[in-house]
Amino acid sequence: MKKITAVICMIFAIVMVLALPVGASAPYQTYTYSIDGTALYSPDAYTPAKSIDSAYMGLETTISNPSDIEVDENLNVYIADTDNNRIVVLDRYYKLKYIISDFVNDQGVPDNLTAPQGVFITPDKTVAGELVEGKIYVCDTNANRIVTFDHEGNFLSVIPQPESELFDEGAVYKPVAVAVDPYDRLYVVSSTTYQGIIVMTDEGEFTGFIGAQKVVISAWDQLWRRFQTDEQRALSETLVSTEFNNITLTGDFIYVTTSSIDENNVQSAINSKSKAGDYAPVKMLNAAGEEIMRRNGFYPPSGEIDTSKTQVSDTIYGVSTVVDVACGPEKTWSIIDQKRSKVFTYDYDGNLLFAFGDTGRQLGNISSKGLAGIVYQGDNMLLLDKTAKSFTVYERTEYGDILVNALKNQNERRYDQAINDWMEILKRNSNFDAAYIGIGNALYRSNQLEEAIEYYQSAYDTSNYSVAYKDLRKEWLSKFIILVPVAVVALCLVWSKFMKFAKKVNKRVATSGEKKTYGQELIYVFHVIFHPFDGFWDLKHEKRGSLRAAITILAMTVVAFYYQAIGQGYLLNPQGGYATIFGVILSVGAPFALWTIANWCLTTLFDGEGSYKDIFIATCYALMPMVLILIPTTIASNFLVTEELDILSVVNTFAFIWAGILIFFGMMVTHDYGMGKNVLTTLGTILGMIVIMFVAILFSTLLGKLVSFVTNIVTELQFRM
């Protein structure tokens, strides 16, 4: 009886496993990235439904080396079957409709496609009340032309190679991708053209280049070019050029991709948004060719962020190889990384919505380096695998539906509904920063500024935070407009009164001949920083300062840097990082000690008249500008917006320059040096600081090894005993 029960339980378990729906669990992990570049797991936005191969399509000849996939307004699918010299057209259910291969050209001569690599379909449209049928544009790559057909596959025309003096002599025209705008302008990507995207009419008339990639020449190459002949210089220019590899179009905007930019430049663009427009592997252009992509996410859209060798394996690392781009619903767009077989999807503002994909043979995975194309088909996403000679259909999940609906409500200004959708997203993915940003945007447009700011802070979105805070600050200023000038005038009066008081005290102390008090020694610093030559002279020879006052100023400097570390505004410290007081003491004390010790050691050898105590006191008094400037600018950083932070940076830089000048002249007066000798000793002091650091590091390393050696001996003796 027990055996029969066990068998029944086993059969039941097997049936339950087999009954699980195919594709219930995707063979990859969907994720986004945090502000520090950490991958955050996310629910799947798309899951694989089925793989479509040649047999499923109903083809007699298997497709070979497919290079492009497109979808028309009726959801029909078009595949550029390159090695078979044809365009395969499927219906919305992925069954064969017809094949474009052989045709009779406009000269009445039998003709055929030759290794076509790109296809683009324009929809039917109405012009002046008349219906104008759409066309199929085929990049007949090896025939150096573009051929057009109607939606039934009938030949219409040949668009020949464009001609212009702007093309290099002997240039080869090899169209690999094309996009056509509503005005029948063609934007052609030629694999051998580095001047940019070719723009021409549907009759082949060349109108110009747009979106030329920025070419970077190293300092060495620039120097070497001075000694090159004109022919060598022309050759070197072609060698450093970069080309686009794919293109798509949505409305009046053009997305283009490239994989030929130097990897170091792409990595630099990922790490610095200021360079992203020049070296990004994907760009968004307007009709004039101007780069207009928004890059408001943590990282500019470039594909993979974690490019280290340990990210997937030792063989898959480095920046993404971006080979295609597709426009999705609600202004979303996706790029594909051929190197990793992954898809990265962004919203219109450049925020990463989700990334997924992996190499492998399971349904949903793509062959290694086989990912060749991407396109949206309604709610589905199609990924072309040229190695497997098939494409995979990915269906949008419930999570993906909510995400698209949230973007739709946001784009259509239904902010209350958008907030509800974003809240639903957060229930499923609390790490999704784009949801916090979406809620913040909806609240901002509803004029709920304080609430919007809280959500922007949750997503570390400094850009939108700055915009919302600027409006909130305007509201505050409108309420307290009278208090602002009153506060500014009051501060100026207090500062003026204090400086007059300090001047009066310093003047009285200079002539009294009495012993200086601690307060008088501190106040004297305000004379030193504005009158360095007289100030440092009296500081040493008239004993106007003291060691206790110098230590107090040094402590104030540490406090100023510590307050800067913990008290900066959100825009300067969005992650809320802070430094410990011990860390600040070390960061201030170490260079201070190195400077004073190195300067004393050097000037002792070169007839310097200052003792170590004199150097210590003069250097401390010279640090006062940083105390006077860093604390107010740190307070001000809590009330500034992004475009005003540059002013703050300039002011802080001025504090360091001011202190550096005071230290320089303080050493000159203290040691009674001339200008030239002081410059040499200053440079020597800096070199001495480097030598001391090197010796200290060497000593600590040797000491560590000695301790380790002794510890190992003691451990060995303990084992043997």
Order of alpha helices (4+ residues) and beta strands (2+ residues): alpha-beta-beta-beta-alpha-beta-beta-beta-beta-beta-beta-beta-beta-beta-beta-beta-beta-beta-beta-beta-beta-alpha-alpha-beta-beta-alpha-alpha-beta-beta-beta-beta-beta-beta-beta-beta-alpha-alpha-alpha-alpha-alpha-alpha-alpha-alpha-alpha-alpha-alpha-alpha-alpha-alpha-alpha
